[in-house]
């Protein structure tokens, strides 16, 4: 409410000022009640968010996903194989010591038995 509007109400008389003050008082009371309700709701929500399975009877599945911090110390090396390190790979040989053939027992599509079927 601007200053000129307040002066206009004042010039209209005492009854206009009284009704304005009563209206503002009602509005202040309603807003105060709203603030109290919201404050209580906020405290309840904060209490809920601070509960974990460690400090309440809630199951661990309600804790949410919290990324654990790595205990490894950072280094200046790049990830992966390091320069100068000679790797080793298991290579296929022409004449293996043992050959094992694996055949499925059932068809994955229809479920028919394949034990007596020649490969």
C-alpha positions in Angstrom: 0.0 0.0 0.0 1.5 3.3 -1.0 1.7 6.4 1.1 -0.9 8.3 -0.9 -3.4 5.4 -0.4 -2.8 5.5 3.3 -3.4 9.3 3.4 -6.6 8.8 1.4 -7.9 6.3 4.0 -6.9 8.6 6.8 -8.8 11.5 5.3 -11.9 9.4 4.9 -12.2 9.2 8.7 -11.5 7.2 11.7 -13.8 4.3 10.7 -11.9 3.8 7.5 -8.6 3.6 9.4 -10.1 1.2 12.0 -11.3 -1.2 9.2 -8.0 -1.0 7.4 -6.0 -1.8 10.6 -8.5 -4.7 11.4 -8.1 -6.1 7.9 -4.3 -5.9 8.1 -4.4 -7.5 11.6 -6.4 -10.4 10.2 -4.1 -10.8 7.3 -1.0 -10.8 9.6 -2.7 -13.5 11.8 -3.4 -15.7 8.8 0.2 -15.3 7.5 1.6 -16.0 10.9 -0.4 -19.2 11.1 0.9 -20.2 7.6 4.5 -19.6 8.7 4.0 -21.7 11.8 2.5 -24.6 9.8 5.3 -24.4 7.2 7.9 -24.3 10.0 6.5 -27.4 11.6 6.4 -29.2 8.2 10.0 -28.2 7.5 11.2 -29.5 10.9 9.4 -32.8 10.3 11.0 -33.2 6.8 14.4 -32.3 8.1 14.0 -35.0 10.8 13.0 -37.6 8.2 15.9 -36.7 5.9 18.4 -37.1 8.8 17.3 -40.6 9.6 19.3 -43.5 8.3 19.4 -47.2 9.0 22.2 -46.5 11.5 20.3 -44.2 13.8 16.7 -45.5 13.4 14.7 -48.7 12.8 14.6 -48.1 9.1 15.9 -50.9 6.8 19.2 -50.2 4.9 17.4 -50.1 1.6 15.9 -46.7 2.6 19.3 -45.1 3.0 19.5 -44.2 -0.7 22.5 -44.3 -2.9 25.6 -42.7 -1.4 28.8 -43.0 -3.4 31.6 -44.3 -1.2 34.9 -42.5 -1.2 37.9 -44.3 -2.5 40.7 -44.9 -0.1 43.3 -44.9 -2.9 45.8 -42.0 -2.9 45.9 -40.1 -6.2 49.0 -40.4 -8.3 50.4 -38.7 -11.4 50.2 -41.8 -13.5 47.6 -42.3 -16.2 45.1 -45.0 -15.9 45.6 -48.4 -17.7 48.8 -50.0 -18.8 51.9 -47.9 -18.1 54.5 -46.9 -20.6 57.4 -49.5 -20.8 55.5 -52.3 -19.2 55.6 -55.5 -21.4 52.2 -57.2 -21.3 51.5 -60.9 -21.8 48.7 -62.5 -23.7 47.7 -66.1 -23.7 48.0 -67.1 -27.4 46.4 -70.1 -29.2 48.7 -73.0 -30.0 48.6 -75.3 -33.0 48.8 -78.5 -31.0 46.8 -78.1 -27.6 47.3 -80.7 -24.8 43.5 -81.1 -24.3 40.5 -80.3 -26.4 37.1 -80.1 -24.6 33.9 -79.8 -26.7 30.8 -78.3 -25.1 27.4 -79.1 -26.5 24.1 -77.6 -25.3 21.7 -80.0 -23.6 18.5 -78.1 -24.7 17.6 -75.7 -27.5 17.3 -72.2 -26.2 14.6 -71.4 -28.7 12.1 -74.2 -28.3 13.5 -76.1 -25.3 13.9 -79.5 -27.1 16.4 -82.0 -25.8 19.6 -82.0 -27.8 21.5 -84.7 -25.9 21.1 -87.4 -28.5 21.6 -85.1 -31.5 24.9 -85.2 -33.5 26.7 -81.8 -33.7 
